[in-house]
Amino acid sequence: MGGKRLRFVVDGIVFGLQEEHDFGWLANYGKVFCVFDRQDSGNIAFGIERGGIKKLVKFAGAKPLRYSGKPEDAVARLKEAAPLYEELSHPHLVRLEDHFAVGGGYALVFEWFDGECLHMPDMFPPPKKYTDPESPFYRFRQLPLERRLEALDCIFEFHVFVEKKGFVAVDFYDGSILYDFKSNSIRICDIDFYRKKPYINSMGRMWGSSRFMSPEEFALGAPIDAKTNVFNMGAVAFVLLGGELDRSFSKWGASPGLHEVAEKAVDKERNARYSTVKEYFEAWKKAR
């Protein structure tokens, strides 16, 4: 994907882009200590520190290596995303502190969360993601069951809130989950594609990982609603506790009751699922 590979160095941190871009404006916000440049969304993110305080600056307007679209489209999407973080502000969501036009593009500034992303395909491609002791996903799966259930509770609580606010979760997957192994705490990130209901699939195959996506997320004109969210929440349970797309009990790492709840949530027949994430989460807690 992409064409040229240009090498950039900011504050000693090396990263790549397809085209030249001036990042001199970053110096106004602090010193760069890390860069996330491998996303295919058109965004690039910088860890920045100033006066001992860390921030994450997410920027659209350049052309990252894995991005095949136009920078101006990524800018438009990031601008549209900013109000989502404000309206869906929640203890389990990364906290947006500011957003503004800068450097020929647009930037969102988040409070830094010292967690690791559970899906890092470039650093730990399958099957290494599942077997490499350095992989955050592998390490998360080695945690005691109760820790993983606590993380799922946070994910479900946030999406009950999302549902209450009248939104549907689009493109939520394990790449949207940050886990801090020191404090055993979790944050959700990258909710840029969440949408207000009612929402109809206007793409055919929507944004997202097929491991998490419901049948309607592949069907042009299908409704994307609370039952879609339910499927997504069932799917994340199978990813964090079971065999991902192998949803058999033999691959499941928790109780039969929880497996039954998750299995109902990911039923291909929409009307067989729970009606809402709230109903699903209540059944989950009862099965615990």
ChimeraX attribute file (.defattr): number of C-alpha atoms within 10 A of each C-alpha:
attribute: neighborCount
match mode: 1-to-1
recipient: residues
	/A:1	8
	/A:2	14
	/A:3	12
	/A:4	11
	/A:5	14
	/A:6	14
	/A:7	12
	/A:8	15
	/A:9	10
	/A:10	16
	/A:11	12
	/A:12	11
	/A:13	13
	/A:14	12
	/A:15	19
	/A:16	20
	/A:17	22
	/A:18	18
	/A:19	14
	/A:20	13
	/A:21	14
	/A:22	10
	/A:23	14
	/A:24	9
	/A:25	10
	/A:26	17
	/A:27	13
	/A:28	8
	/A:29	13
	/A:30	18
	/A:31	19
	/A:32	21
	/A:33	14
	/A:34	18
	/A:35	19
	/A:36	15
	/A:37	20
	/A:38	21
	/A:39	16
	/A:40	16
	/A:41	20
	/A:42	26
	/A:43	25
	/A:44	23
	/A:45	19
	/A:46	20
	/A:47	19
	/A:48	22
	/A:49	17
	/A:50	13
	/A:51	7
	/A:52	7
	/A:53	10
	/A:54	19
	/A:55	20
	/A:56	24
	/A:57	23
	/A:58	19
	/A:59	24
	/A:60	28
	/A:61	24
	/A:62	26
	/A:63	26
	/A:64	27
	/A:65	23
	/A:66	19
	/A:67	22
	/A:68	15
	/A:69	14
	/A:70	12
	/A:71	20
	/A:72	17
	/A:73	14
	/A:74	22
	/A:75	22
	/A:76	14
	/A:77	18
	/A:78	25
	/A:79	20
	/A:80	12
	/A:81	18
	/A:82	19
	/A:83	14
	/A:84	18
	/A:85	21
	/A:86	13
	/A:87	10
	/A:88	18
	/A:89	16
	/A:90	16
	/A:91	13
	/A:92	19
	/A:93	21
	/A:94	21
	/A:95	20
	/A:96	20
	/A:97	13
	/A:98	13
	/A:99	18
	/A:100	13
	/A:101	14
	/A:102	14
	/A:103	17
	/A:104	15
	/A:105	18
	/A:106	22
	/A:107	25
	/A:108	21
	/A:109	22
	/A:110	20
	/A:111	15
	/A:112	17
	/A:113	17
	/A:114	15
	/A:115	18
	/A:116	18
	/A:117	19
	/A:118	22
	/A:119	20
	/A:120	18
	/A:121	15
	/A:122	10
	/A:123	12
	/A:124	18
	/A:125	13
	/A:126	12
	/A:127	9
	/A:128	15
	/A:129	21
	/A:130	16
	/A:131	13
	/A:132	15
	/A:133	12
	/A:134	13
	/A:135	22
	/A:136	23
	/A:137	25
	/A:138	18
	/A:139	16
	/A:140	20
	/A:141	19
	/A:142	12
	/A:143	12
	/A:144	9
	/A:145	15
	/A:146	10
	/A:147	15
	/A:148	17
	/A:149	16
	/A:150	14
	/A:151	21
	/A:152	18
	/A:153	15
	/A:154	18
	/A:155	20
	/A:156	23
	/A:157	18
	/A:158	21
	/A:159	25
	/A:160	22
	/A:161	16
	/A:162	23
	/A:163	20
	/A:164	14
	/A:165	13
	/A:166	14
	/A:167	23
	/A:168	25
	/A:169	23
	/A:170	20
	/A:171	22
	/A:172	25
	/A:173	23
	/A:174	20
	/A:175	19
	/A:176	16
	/A:177	21
	/A:178	22
	/A:179	21
	/A:180	16
	/A:181	15
	/A:182	8
	/A:183	9
	/A:184	14
	/A:185	17
	/A:186	25
	/A:187	24
	/A:188	23
	/A:189	19
	/A:190	16
	/A:191	19
	/A:192	20
	/A:193	18
	/A:194	18
	/A:195	19
	/A:196	16
	/A:197	15
	/A:198	12
	/A:199	14
	/A:200	16
	/A:201	16
	/A:202	14
	/A:203	13
	/A:204	13
	/A:205	15
	/A:206	17
	/A:207	15
	/A:208	15
	/A:209	12
	/A:210	16
	/A:211	16
	/A:212	24
	/A:213	25
	/A:214	22
	/A:215	16
	/A:216	22
	/A:217	25
	/A:218	17
	/A:219	17
	/A:220	14
	/A:221	14
	/A:222	16
	/A:223	17
	/A:224	23
	/A:225	22
	/A:226	25
	/A:227	25
	/A:228	27
	/A:229	30
	/A:230	31
	/A:231	28
	/A:232	24
	/A:233	27
	/A:234	26
	/A:235	26
	/A:236	23
	/A:237	29
	/A:238	25
	/A:239	21
	/A:240	21
	/A:241	22
	/A:242	21
	/A:243	16
	/A:244	17
	/A:245	12
	/A:246	13
	/A:247	19
	/A:248	13
	/A:249	16
	/A:250	9
	/A:251	13
	/A:252	20
	/A:253	16
	/A:254	16
	/A:255	11
	/A:256	12
	/A:257	14
	/A:258	19
	/A:259	23
	/A:260	14
	/A:261	22
	/A:262	26
	/A:263	20
	/A:264	18
	/A:265	28
	/A:266	29
	/A:267	17
	/A:268	14
	/A:269	13
	/A:270	18
	/A:271	9
	/A:272	12
	/A:273	22
	/A:274	24
	/A:275	17
	/A:276	20
	/A:277	28
	/A:278	19
	/A:279	13
	/A:280	25
	/A:281	22
	/A:282	13
	/A:283	17
	/A:284	19
	/A:285	11
	/A:286	11
	/A:287	14
	/A:288	11
